[in-house]
């Protein structure tokens, strides 16, 4: 294309047909100029006509594009102002520079411009400074989602109120299964006249029917002592708000005026987004957990396996029989005989009950001609245990069965039997790895069952009403072969465990406790030696006295002692201080708080039964019994722990209702 043609037709492409026509005219003109001139005129005319037509089309296109651009701009402006999405522009000072009209649907005042972002939410400025991309907040009752563009100083706001309402409705309508069990129905009614038994059934059924109608539950009695209830998440939330007061209602029912033990309920609740069969399994698992903790309470499990509890106000009733003890003893004997060795573990920092129960299990293993070993870490020993350990060391035939946790790991096989005593939490045993080296595990404990538990135990003997694990093991020994007699030190250690856990037969003591103590005494247990084991040093007595001196009385009946932030106490000493405080006039519960050697804050709690210290300690990450519990808290101070304790006590004792 020549420069002259480019100047004549700028920014346009010359059709190939035109170029060919010009070449043809030049060739014809060369041979016949008259014909060539005529054809040149024709080509020029055709080109001019084509050019005019093209210019007309271009003008039409320009007009169309101009109109379309105007319309798009107009629509964009209208969309910006009228779309159902809030838009906010702000400056470096976090002040609103512009907001579209939609934002005023959430804001009662007419003017937003010039105001701080904090008028929308006090979280906005920190979110902007942290360059967060999303923030959820509430404004005038609306649930809003903000998408933030920090580089552009721009915020998009979406109204998610309807979505959240739909989500809430969906969550509230999720099915919940409750299995209701009358804990002591059989024990109460076994000697009851038919008339009184019928009255009891009628009262319990009427109370549960009234309760189910009040909260919209479907209730069906499936057996004499068991009911099935079906409800929703919304109903469950209502029941939790009143802390399942049906427990109190049923407990106060009296089938006869002289009825010694009230009827109590245990309720297992399954909740979660799982199929109904799995929901039923969760409910049954929750009921087992509630019963394992002593009954008269509610256990709720969700599909994540997390559990929460309500109730547990009363001391567990003594329901075990000699038949059950004999069945457990025979089952344990069979497991021992099938194993190549028995590995026995108490809890870390063992006390007398843990050591005594372990020694009792060792005797059971030896009575059945199987080697037994007590897993014991001499570095993890409380000062108060030195005397009993020294006495055990003098009996070489007994001491050689105490082995270090690492040594125990080396000799444990998949045919070994691991017996855990005085605890059921894997995190509390000296060597948790032993629990994974064998499929045969036995748990024997007297504490209320917690959420953490040994996986897939072969045999479980948990009796929360028992005074001590040593008491349970003593009964099991009575049904074993008499080939190996208890040594004096062994019987004394087991008796010491019972005496220490019952505070010399004053707490959680039943007739079976005295039977076990009598059996041990007849096998050589030395009560004088027990007192020597329990003696304490003068400096320990002085330190405990200092703790007691720092006591304040909370709510006229709860003693709370705070150690100095710089003082470190072991958990045995603060437990002894709590026991001592409980002997003071008008003190119904005692809490002693101090720093531990590991840097955590320890709390030891004791009660006479009116205040459920187990529930309080569980709220703080611990556990125990209704009258005896404890916890350890990391990353906190004594003052902060005390403040939290008082808040929980305020909540749990509000209106005189300990839950």
Buried (B, 14 or more C-beta within 10 A) or exposed (E): EEEEBEEEBEEEEBEEEBEEBBEEBEEBBEEEEEEBEBBBEEBEEEBEEEEEEEEEEEEEEEEEEEEEEEEEEEEEEEEEEEEEBBBBBBEEEBBBEEBBEBBBEBBEEEEBEEBBBEBBBEBBBEBBEEEBEEBEBEBEEBBBBBEBEBEEBBBEBBBBBEEBEEEEEEEEEBBBBBBBBBBBBEEBBEEBEEEBBEBBBEBBEEBBBEBBEEBEBEBEBEEEBBBBBBBBBBBBEBBBEEBBBBBBBBBEBEBEEEBEEBBBBBBBBBBBEBEEEEBBBBBBBBBBBBBBBBBBBBBBBBEEEEBBBBBBBBBBBBBBEEEEBBEBBEBBBEBBEEBBBBBBBBBBBBBBBBBBBBBBBBBBBBBBEBBBBBBBBEEEBBEBBEBBBEBBEEEEEBBEBBBBBEEBBEEBEEEBBBBBBBBBBBEBBBBBEBBEBBEBBBBBBBBBBBBEBBEEBBBBBBBBBBBBBBBBBBBBBBBBEEEBEBBBBBBBBBBBBBBBBBBEEEBBBBEBBBBBBEBBBEBBBBEEBBEEBBEBEEEBEEBBEBBBEBBEEBEEBBBBBBBEEEEEBBBBBBBBBBBBBBEEEEBBBBBBBBBBEEEBBBBBBBBBBBBBBBBBBBBBEBBBBBBBBBBBBEEBEBEEBBEBBBEBBEEBBEEEEBB
